[in-house]
């Protein structure tokens, strides 16, 4: 394992980790490299070429917004989401951009962005940044890939802030589910305890604990905002031509009023609410936690909030164990397959999040490591082949409801695993490899291009 829990769970903004956060980080790295090389003051013009899925759905996914913020020098985890619209409006109206926050250049978004539908050979999400001087001579050009979950890879730059880290030696390395179970069996440690021991080689224990709890707090705060708490914009339609209305605030008010409703599906109403609240916030470019992507950002927070709200044995340590266990499963998908919708479809986003959440809930409900692995396998097995076909190129339909469906599926997967003894025919490793193969076989039009599925069968007015 070379990743940390804080690589899997990253604080950022919506609407997309691969199409907003990744491009934002890439643009920021490019601007910083100009400053570091001494070329910043010589820049007169910037052009940005977007390839493949970024060109197909970038307009609806906020790719241009993310890149402009990155060129300003802003980072996804620290930018104030409430001020983003004003900043972008200022760039459009003034036709100027303060590169790295200090060097004003002429910048017309309508001309600076070039959309190339043919993808780069390395990945469906490619970008090329070029900087020119007053005479029109090329000063610097860099290519980046946004490979899912806010992770980026540079094809040219060196010493950048890449989020595909190679951490140092850890006590319990694993790259497969079989290795993970073997470590649990030989050490008698839980999945969460193994991951925590690895994290302690990167940060002191008190910092690890505080950062994990902060991730949980940001997730819960996103749910609350999505429900309309402390959010004056919660009853406004979501951005874009679909004019999708937010449903979480009204559903929250209904559930608050109907406190006597105690049918067997009452908890599921809340789980649906939690998931949709997050993804409606994500669609509105709000503050979210990439878990493991923005398109799937509501699923894990919804199941975590279900644990906090409906499990009497809920504890702070349980929250920590939940996120550590989820991260372990996320590592396996990142290592052996993909979490990029543009690469493998939505099975790599909602499917992976469902698998992670199912495993995490099983762990905090007392499941053994083998039951945890079984739950993760069930969560993905029944998401195999899930396409990514956003209507209008927006992270709204079917993404918002899909997170609610995935959260309920994760809870059911956990219950099925807990009813067994951990023995099962299909291993997690086998289902991860199947997901990778299925993604490779899936036609490109079903992989975040808005050229297939619902995206072509729903009229956008």
C-alpha positions in Angstrom: 0.0 0.0 0.0 1.4 3.4 -1.0 -1.6 5.5 -0.3 -2.9 7.2 2.9 -6.5 7.6 4.1 -6.0 11.3 3.4 -5.3 10.5 -0.3 -8.6 8.6 -0.6 -10.6 11.2 1.4 -9.7 14.7 0.2 -11.6 17.9 1.0 -12.5 19.8 -2.1 -15.3 21.4 -4.1 -17.9 20.1 -6.5 -19.1 19.2 -9.0 -16.4 16.6 -10.0 -13.2 15.3 -8.6 -11.8 14.3 -12.0 -13.3 17.2 -14.0 -13.1 20.0 -11.5 -10.6 19.2 -8.7 -8.0 17.4 -10.8 -7.9 20.2 -13.4 -7.8 22.8 -10.7 -4.8 21.1 -9.1 -3.1 20.7 -12.5 -3.6 24.4 -13.3 -2.3 25.4 -9.9 0.8 23.3 -10.5 1.3 24.9 -13.9 1.0 28.4 -12.5 3.4 27.5 -9.7 5.9 26.0 -12.1 5.9 29.3 -14.0 6.6 31.2 -10.8 9.3 28.8 -9.7 11.1 28.9 -13.1 11.1 32.7 -13.2 8.8 32.9 -16.3 5.7 34.2 -14.5 6.3 37.9 -15.1 7.0 37.2 -18.9 3.6 35.5 -19.5 1.2 37.4 -21.7 -1.2 34.6 -22.7 -2.3 31.2 -21.5 -4.1 28.5 -23.5 -5.6 25.4 -22.2 -6.4 22.3 -24.4 -8.8 19.8 -22.9 -8.9 16.3 -24.3 -11.3 13.4 -24.4 -13.9 13.3 -21.5 -12.7 16.7 -20.3 -13.6 18.2 -23.6 -16.9 16.2 -23.9 -18.3 17.0 -20.4 -16.0 19.6 -19.0 -18.4 22.5 -19.5 -21.0 20.8 -17.4 -18.5 19.5 -14.9 -17.0 22.9 -14.0 -13.6 22.1 -15.7 -13.1 25.7 -16.9 -14.1 27.0 -13.5 -11.6 24.7 -11.7 -8.8 25.6 -14.1 -9.3 29.3 -13.7 -9.3 28.9 -9.9 -6.1 26.9 -10.1 -4.4 29.5 -12.4 -5.2 32.0 -9.7 -3.2 29.9 -7.3 -6.2 28.5 -5.3 -6.4 25.0 -4.0 -9.5 22.8 -3.7 -9.3 22.2 0.0 -8.9 25.9 1.0 -10.9 27.9 -1.6 -14.1 29.4 -0.3 -16.9 27.8 -2.3 -19.2 30.8 -1.5 -16.9 33.2 -3.3 -16.2 31.1 -6.4 -19.0 32.4 -8.6 -17.9 36.1 -8.0 -14.3 35.3 -8.9 -15.3 33.5 -12.1 -17.7 36.3 -13.1 -14.9 38.9 -12.6 -12.7 37.0 -15.0 -15.4 36.8 -17.6 -16.3 40.5 -17.3 -12.8 41.9 -17.1 -11.2 39.4 -19.5 -8.3 39.4 -17.1 -6.8 36.8 -14.7 -4.2 37.3 -12.0 -1.9 34.4 -12.7 -0.6 32.8 -9.5 -2.6 35.6 -7.8 0.0 38.2 -8.7 0.6 38.6 -12.4 -2.4 40.0 -14.4 -2.8 38.7 -18.0 -5.4 39.1 -20.6 -7.7 36.0 -20.4 -10.8 35.5 -22.4 -12.3 32.1 -21.3 -14.2 31.8 -24.7 -10.8 31.8 -26.5 -8.4 30.4 -23.9 -10.0 27.0 -23.8 -9.7 24.6 -26.7 -11.8 21.4 -26.7 -10.3 18.4 -28.4 -12.7 15.4 -28.4 -9.9 12.9 -29.3 -8.4 11.7 -25.9 -4.7 11.6 -25.1 -3.3 8.0 -25.5 -2.4 7.9 -21.8 -5.9 8.5 -20.3 -9.3 9.9 -21.3 -8.9 13.0 -19.1 -6.0 15.0 -20.5 -4.9 18.6 -20.4 -2.2 20.7 -22.0 -1.3 24.2 -20.6 0.8 26.6 -22.7 2.2 30.0 -21.7 3.3 32.5 -24.3 5.3 35.8 -24.0 4.5 39.2 -25.5 6.0 38.2 -28.9 3.9 35.0 -29.0 6.8 32.7 -28.2 6.1 29.6 -26.2 7.6 29.9 -22.7 6.4 26.7 -21.2 4.0 23.8 -21.9 2.9 21.0 -19.6 0.5 18.1 -20.0 -1.5 16.6 -17.1 -3.9 13.7 -16.6 -6.8 13.8 -14.2 -7.0 10.1 -13.3 -10.0 10.1 -11.0 -10.7 11.0 -7.4 -8.8 14.3 -7.7 -5.6 12.3 -8.4 -3.4 13.8 -11.1 -0.4 12.8 -13.0 2.1 15.0 -14.9 3.5 14.0 -18.2 6.1 16.8 -18.3 6.5 18.7 -15.0 8.7 17.6 -12.2 8.5 18.3 -8.4 4.8 19.0 -8.6 2.1 18.5 -6.0 1.0 15.1 -7.4 -1.6 13.1 -5.5 -0.2 9.7 -6.4 2.2 9.6 -3.5 4.8 7.0 -2.8 5.0 6.8 0.9 7.8 5.3 2.9 8.1 1.8 4.5 5.0 0.8 6.4 4.6 -2.2 8.8 1.7 -3.8 7.0 1.9 -3.3 3.2 -0.8 -4.9 1.1 -2.0 -4.5 -2.5 -4.6 -7.2 -2.7 -7.6 -8.3 -0.6 -5.9 -11.7 -0.1 -2.8 -10.0 1.4 -5.0 -7.8 3.6 -6.9 -10.8 5.0 -3.6 -12.7 5.5 -2.3 -9.8 7.6 -5.5 -9.7 9.6 -5.3 -13.5 10.2 -1.6 -13.5 11.1 -1.7 -10.5 13.4 -5.2 -10.8 14.8 -5.7 -7.1 14.0 -8.7 -5.6 12.3 -8.5 -3.9 8.9 -8.9 -0.5 10.6 -6.1 -1.3 13.1 -3.7 -2.4 10.2 -4.4 0.8 8.3 -4.0 2.9 11.4 -0.6 1.4 12.2 0.5 2.3 8.7 -0.8 5.8 9.0 1.2 6.3 12.2 4.4 6.0 10.1 3.3 9.1 8.3 1.9 11.3 11.0 1.8 11.2 14.9 -1.2 9.3 16.3 -3.0 12.4 17.6 -2.8 14.1 14.2 -4.1 11.1 12.4 -7.0 10.9 14.8 -7.8 14.6 14.5 -7.6 14.6 10.7 -9.9 11.6 10.4 -12.5 13.2 12.7 -12.2 16.4 10.7 -13.0 14.4 7.5 -16.1 13.0 9.2 -17.0 16.5 10.4 -16.8 18.0 6.9 -18.9 15.1 5.6 -21.6 15.7 8.2 -21.5 19.5 7.6 -22.1 18.9 3.9 -25.2 16.8 4.8 -26.5 19.6 7.0 -26.0 22.3 4.4 -27.6 20.1 1.8 -30.6 19.7 4.1 -30.9 23.5 4.2 -29.3 24.1 7.6 -27.4 27.4 7.6 -27.7 27.5 3.8 -29.8 30.3 2.2 -29.3 28.8 -1.3 -30.6 25.3 -0.4 -34.0 25.9 -2.0 -32.6 27.3 -5.2 -32.5 25.1 -8.4 -29.2 23.5 -9.2 -26.9 25.3 -11.7 -27.3 24.4 -15.4 -29.9 24.1 -18.1 -31.7 21.2 -16.5 -32.9 23.4 -13.6 -33.0 20.4 -11.3 -34.7 21.3 -8.0 -33.1 20.3 -4.8 -35.1 17.7 -3.0 -33.1 17.3 0.2 -34.4 20.4 2.1 -38.1 19.5 1.6 -37.5 15.8 2.4 -35.6 16.9 5.6 -38.6 19.1 6.6 -41.0 16.3 5.9 -39.0 13.8 8.0 -38.6 16.3 10.8 -42.4 16.7 10.9 -43.3 13.1 10.6 -41.4 11.9 13.8 -44.0 9.3 14.5 -43.3 7.5 11.2 -41.6 4.3 12.3 -42.2 1.8 9.5 -39.5 -0.7 8.7 -38.1 1.6 5.9 -38.0 4.8 8.0 -34.2 4.7 8.4 -33.8 4.3 4.6 -35.7 7.5 4.1 -33.0 9.2 6.1 -30.2 7.4 4.2 -31.7 8.6 0.9 -31.8 12.1 2.4 -28.2 12.1 3.6 -26.9 10.9 0.2 -28.9 13.3 -1.9 -28.1 16.2 0.4 -24.4 15.7 -0.3 -24.7 15.3 -4.0 -26.9 18.3 -4.4 -24.3 20.3 -2.6 -21.7 18.8 -4.9 -23.7 19.7 -8.0 -23.8 23.3 -6.7 -20.0 23.4 -6.4 -20.2 23.2 -2.6 -17.6 21.9 -0.1 -17.5 18.1 -0.2 -15.1 15.2 0.6 -14.0 13.2 -2.4 -15.0 9.7 -1.3 -13.4 8.3 -3.4 -14.8 10.7 -6.1 -17.1 13.7 -6.1 -19.7 11.9 -8.3 -19.9 9.3 -5.5 -19.3 11.8 -2.7 -22.7 11.2 -1.0 -22.6 7.5 -0.5 -20.0 7.0 2.2 -21.2 10.1 4.3 -24.8 8.7 4.1 -23.8 5.3 5.4 -21.6 6.9 8.1 -24.4 9.1 9.2 -26.7 6.1 9.2 -24.2 4.5 11.7 -24.2 7.6 13.8 -27.9 8.1 13.8 -29.4 4.6 13.9 -26.8 2.3 15.6 -27.0 2.6 19.4 -23.4 1.4 19.8 -22.2 4.4 17.7 -18.9 5.9 19.1 -16.2 8.3 18.0 -13.8 5.4 17.7 -16.3 3.7 15.4 -16.3 6.7 13.1 -12.5 6.5 12.9 -12.6 2.7 12.3 -15.4 3.2 9.6 -13.3 5.6 7.6 -10.0 3.6 8.0 -11.8 0.4 6.8 -13.4 2.2 3.9 -10.0 3.6 2.9 -8.4 0.2 2.9 -10.9 -1.0 0.3 -10.4 2.1 -1.7 -6.7 1.5 -1.8 -7.4 -1.9 -3.5 -9.5 -0.4 -6.3 -7.0 2.4 -6.9 -4.1 -0.1 -7.0 -5.7 -2.8 -9.1 -8.4 -1.1 -11.2 -9.6 2.5 -11.4 -11.8 5.1 -9.7 -12.3 7.1 -12.8 -15.7 7.2 -14.4 -14.0 8.3 -17.7 -11.9 5.1 -17.6 -14.3 2.4 -16.3 -17.7 4.0 -16.0 -19.7 4.7 -12.8 -18.8 1.2 -11.4 -15.5 2.9 -10.6 -17.2 5.7 -8.7 -20.6 4.7 -7.1 -19.6 1.0 -7.3 -16.4 1.6 -5.5 -18.0 3.8 -2.9 -20.7 1.2 -2.3 -18.0 -1.4 -1.8 -16.1 0.8 0.6 -19.2 1.8 2.6 -20.4 -1.8 2.9 -17.0 -2.9 4.2 -16.8 0.0 6.7 -20.3 -0.5 8.1 -19.7 -4.3 8.5 -16.5 -3.5 10.5 -18.2 -1.1 12.9 -21.1 -3.5 13.4 -18.7 -6.1 14.7 -17.9 -8.1 11.5 -14.7 -10.1 11.2 -12.2 -9.1 8.5 -13.5 -11.9 6.3 -17.0 -10.6 6.6 -15.7 -7.1 5.8 -14.1 -8.5 2.7 -17.3 -10.3 1.8 -19.3 -7.1 2.2 -17.0 -5.2 0.0 -17.2 -7.9 -2.7 -21.0 -7.9 -2.5 -21.1 -4.1 -2.8 -19.2 -4.2 -6.1 -20.5 -7.4 -7.6 -23.9 -5.8 -8.0 -22.6 -2.6 -9.5 -20.6 -4.3 -12.2 -21.2 -2.7 -15.6 -22.6 0.6 -14.2 -22.3 3.2 -16.8 -21.4 6.9 -16.5 -24.0 8.8 -18.6 -24.6 12.2 -17.0 -27.5 14.0 -18.7 -26.3 17.4 -20.1 -22.8 16.7 -18.9 -23.9 17.7 -15.4 -23.3 15.8 -12.2 -27.0 15.7 -11.4 -29.0 13.1 -13.3 -28.6 10.2 -12.6 -25.8 11.0 -10.2 -27.7 12.4 -7.2 -30.3 9.5 -7.0 -27.6 7.0 -7.8 -25.7 7.9 -4.6 -28.9 7.3 -2.6 -29.5 3.9 -4.3 -25.8 3.0 -3.7 -26.0 3.9 0.0 -29.0 1.6 0.5 -27.3 -1.1 -1.5 -24.2 -0.8 0.8 -26.2 -1.2 3.9 -27.9 -4.3 2.5 -24.5 -5.7 1.4 -23.3 -5.3 5.0 -26.4 -7.1 6.3 -25.9 -10.0 3.9 -22.3 -10.3 4.9 -23.0 -10.2 8.6 -25.6 -13.0 8.2 -22.8 -15.2 6.9 -19.5 -16.4 8.2 -17.2 -14.7 5.7 -16.9 -17.7 3.4 -18.0 -17.0 -0.1 -17.3 -18.1 -3.7 -16.3 -14.8 -5.3 -13.3 -13.0 -3.7 -12.9 -9.2 -3.5 -9.8 -9.5 -5.7 -11.8 -11.4 -8.3 -14.6 -8.8 -8.4 -12.0 -6.0 -8.6 -10.4 -7.6 -11.6 -13.8 -8.2 -13.2 -14.6 -4.5 -12.7 -11.3 -3.6 -14.4 -12.0 -5.9 -17.4 -15.6 -4.7 -17.7 -14.4 -1.1 -17.8 -11.9 -1.9 -20.5 -14.7 -3.6 -22.5 -17.2 -0.8 -22.0 -17.8 1.4 -25.0 -16.4 4.9 -24.7 -19.8 6.5 -25.0 -20.8 5.1 -21.6 -17.7 6.5 -19.9 -18.4 10.1 -18.9 -18.8 11.5 -22.4 -22.6 12.2 -22.3 -22.8 10.4 -25.7 -24.7 7.3 -24.5 -27.4 6.0 -22.2 -29.6 8.5 -20.4 -27.5 11.4 -21.7 -28.9 10.8 -25.2 -32.4 9.7 -24.3 -33.3 12.6 -22.0 -34.0 15.9 -23.8 -32.1 18.9 -22.3 -34.2 22.0 -22.7 
